[in-house]
Every structure is written in structure tokens, then in C-alpha cells.
Amino acid sequence: MRYEIKIPIQNNFDSDFHDFINFDKNIKRAFDDRVINSIYFDTEQLSSAQNNLYGISKRSKYRVRWYNDDFKNLSYEIKYKRNNLGKKIILKTNQDLKNFDSFYSIKNKFLNQKENLFFLSKINYYDLKPVVKVSYLRSYYIYNHKVMITYDKNLKYELINKFQFKKNFFKDRMNVIEIKFNKEDYYLGSNLITSSNFYPKRFSKYLRSLYSFDIANYL
């Protein structure tokens, strides 16, 4: 598992982030920018969201993710959180995105294939439904070859299925810096955060999207 430290900033402070990464010569570009698209799944009672809101230390989020417009290369992702430590279990698929309603169902034939039963066993609920789509542009950097820095901007949220409100699309005014490092690199990552003059703060794109549509009380 690794530390995942979030630093949300107003999008009109975009230049502050670029000043930060240009200040230290040990921060390098890691990959090309790409658009990340995720559909988050939850129970009818939004159990995953509730566990996060209540501060349950051991919790999970469920999503399907793809990059740019590459709809033929999807990934199931279960994201585990244990206090400040997180990890992901990823399962690749080329399933048709048009049928995503049943992706996290125990009736899903793909998940019931022998080689995928381990992933199926990690889902805590029998029938998860798509709730919201989240998309954003992500930039990738690396510090001292060990600490990953990502910068997410142009965050957009779209409600799915039964959640039919007056508004079902929202563009966020926040950008998010994420600093990620393994436990053995704790001091390297902590020193980077301290020197950045940014202030880490709890931030979940899934909860933020629900808050934007007045479904969850999250700040």
C-alpha cells in the first residue's frame, strides 16, 4: 500500500502548481497528459460513499476506468483505503461500455470466469449500480524517481441512471494535486509536501461529485 496525499486548489491558482514543479530540478515529467474517465458504482443506499463520509478507516470504492477515448480498453478498479494508505486491484476488460449497468453484478458472466473469480471475491456487495461519471485531465510528474505527483484539472461530473435532478452535469472549480509514495519513501514524500507550501486536505472526487448534486453533505 502507499500514501496518497490530496491537495485541492482553486483552478485560478493553476500557476502556483507550475511554480512548484519548476522550482525543484528533481521534479520531472513522467508521462504525457491524458483524460481519465471513471464511472463510480455503489449500492442503492450509497454504502461506499457513506463509509467515506463517516470516516470508516477500512473502506473501498468501485469504478470502471478508461483513458482518453479508448473505450475498448476498460479497467475494473477496486480502490482500498486504510487510513492514509491506499491500493488498487485492477482487472482489464474489453467489455462493451454500453452495458456498464451490470458491470459490478454477481450475474456478470465476465466476472464469473474462472480467472476473474479472485476479483469478484473482493466486491463487498452483490449488485452495484453506476452512480456518477467523473472525468478530468491528468498531468504526471515524478520526484527523485520515487514520489509520483499528479495534477488533475477540468474536473467534470455527470449523474447516471436513477439520479434525475434539475442538474445532472457539473464542472468543478477545484483542481487536485496528488502526491503518492510508498511507505519506505515516507520522509522523502513528507519533505516534498512541507517544502511545497501547499496544505493537504481530504478530497474525494466521488464524494465531491455527490456533493455537487446535493446528494451528499461533503466539504
N, C-alpha and C positions, 0 to 999 in steps of 0.2 A: 504494500500500500504506500501511497505517497501523500505529502502535504499538498493541498490545493487552496491557496490563499487568494481571495477575491478582493478587488479594489474597484468599486464602481466610481465613475467620474461623470460629470455633466459633459455632454457631447461638445459644448462650446469651449471646453478645456482640452481639446484634442492636441493642441500644440504642447501642452505640459507633458504628455506622454512621449512625444517625439523628442522633446528636450532631454527627457530622462534616458531614453535608449541611445541618444547620440552623445551623452555625457561620458559614458564608460566605454572604452575601446574593447572591453571584453564581451560586450553585447553584440552579437552578430545575427544577421538574418538566418533563419533555419530552413524555411520553406517559402514557396510562393503563397500569396494570399489566395484564399478560396472562400466561397459561400458555403456555410454549413446550414443544412436544413434538418430539423428534428420534429418528429411527431411524438408527443408525450402521451402515455397510456396510464389509465388509473381506474379504480373501481367506481361504481355508481356513487359511493359515499366520498370519493376523492381521498381514500385512505393514505395514499403515498404523500399527498400534499399535507394532510392533517398531521402525519407523523413528523414532517419537517417543521410545520408551524408550532407544534408542541415541544419541539426541541428533543425528540427521541434520538438518542445518541447512535443507535443502530437502525439505519433506515435504507431504503432502496428507491430508485427511480427507474422507470421503464420507458424506453423510447426506441424508435426506428430512425436511423440517420442516413443521409446521403449528402454528397458534395457537389456543388455547382448544379448542373442539370443532368447528372449521371443517374437516372432513375433505375438503371439496370444493375447497379451495384449498391445494394442496400445493406445496412448492418442493424441487426438487433443489438441493443445495448442495455445491460443491467448495470446501473451505477450504484455502488455501495458506498455508504458514508459511515465512518466510525469516528465521531467527534471531528477533528480536523483532517483526518486521514481518509483517503478515498481510493477506489479502484474500480475498474470496469471489466465485465465479462462481455465479449463481443462474439457475435455469430453472423457470418456473412451469408447473404442470400440474394438470389435474383428473382424473387417473387414479384408478381405484378403489384405495383403500388396502388392500383385501382381497388384492390381488395384488402386494404390495410385494416378495415374494421375487425377482421378476425385474426390479425397477426398474433396477438397475445391471448389466444384462446387454447384451452386444452384440447379442443377439437381440430386444431390446426395440424394438417397432415405433415407439413414440413417439420414442425417441432417434434412430432411423434416418430420421425425416422430414427433409427437406432443410434446413429452418430450424433444426434442432436438432443437425446434424452437428458444428458447432463445439464444442458442449458435450460430445458423445460423444468427440471427439478429445482432450479434456483428461483423460479417465479412463485411468489408467495400467495398469489390469488389465481383462481381458476379461469376467470374471464375478464380481462382488462379491455377497456374501450378507449379509443382515441379521444383526447380532450382538446388539445391545442397544438398548432404548428408554430414553431419558433424558427426564425431564420436570421442570419447575420453574416457580416463579412469578418473573417478572422485573419489576422496577421501573426506570424510566428517568428520568435527570436529565441536565442539560446545564450546563456551567460556562463562563461568558463566551461563550456561543453557539458554542463551538468544541470543547470537550472533552466527550465523552459518558461518563457514569457509569451503569453498570447494576449492579443488586443482585439476585442470584439466591438464592432460598431455597426450602425444601421440595423439595430435590433427591431424586428417586426414580429407581431403576434397575430395569429388568426384562430378563432374558435372553430371547433369542428362538431358536426352532428347535433346532438340534442340541445346544446347550449345556444339557443337562439335568442339573443338580446338585441337591443336597439343598435348596438355596435358590435361587430364581430371581427374588426381589424384595428390594430393599434400599432403605431410607430413610437418606440420609446425614445426619450430624450437622454437616456443614460448610455454610456459606453462602459465596458468592463475590462479591466486588466486582470489576468490570472497568472499567478506565479506558482509553479509546480516543481516539486523536488522530492527526492527520496529521503527516507529517514536519516540515512548516513550523511546527507548533504544539508542537514538542518541548519548548521551555523552559516554555511555559505548562502543559503536562501534567506535566512533571517537578516543577515548583514545587508544583503541587497535591498530588502524591503525597508530596513531602517534608513539606509542611505538615500532612498528614493523620495523621501518626504511625503509619500502617499500614505493614506490611512486605510488599512484593511477593514472591511465591513462585510457582514453577512449579505450574500446576494445569491438568489436562485432565479434563473431565467424562467423556470416553470412557475414558481410562485409569483414572480413579478408579472407574468402574463395573466395569471388568475386575478391578481390584484387590479390590473389594468381594466379588466372587465367586471369589476365589483363582485367577484366570486369568492375571493379570499381577502382577509384583512392582513396585509403584509406590507411592511415599510422597509 
